[in-house]
Amino acid sequence: MSREITRTEHSAPAREFTVLLSPTRRGARLARLLAAAHLADLGLPSDSAAHVVGELAANAALHGRVPGRDFRLSLTVRDDKRVRVEVTDTRSDRLPLPADADSDAETGRGLLIVSALADRWGVERGPDPQKTVWAEVDLVP
């Protein structure tokens, strides 16, 4: 009797990292550092993704802050080809809109930077009172 074993291999599983951080400048900086360290531990390029995390986390700390509520950073790496960054805060009433910053302004360019570095980005509402701003960075051209 001959047995044939067929194994279906799926692509590499998604690798995920999630952390809650305080909605402060220090929390935003820590989000960027943790993202860079996590991607480096996986042996993946981290510059663009870390900058995207920094901008989205800074926006969550500045515009999505609710006293006593943290923001959540989630990173998902699929097949070592794409990293999805998600930053969730509790201000669904304040949706991000990219705008042209005044040339002399020191702020207001975060989403323009995200648009330049990410291959895709968007916003998802809910569940109330949350919103998630996400961005995907392709790691392989």
Summary of the structure (lengths in Angstrom):
residues: 141
radius of gyration: 17.5
end to end distance: 48.6
largest distance: 79.5
contacts: 394
relative contact order: 0.19
helix: 30%
strand: 28%
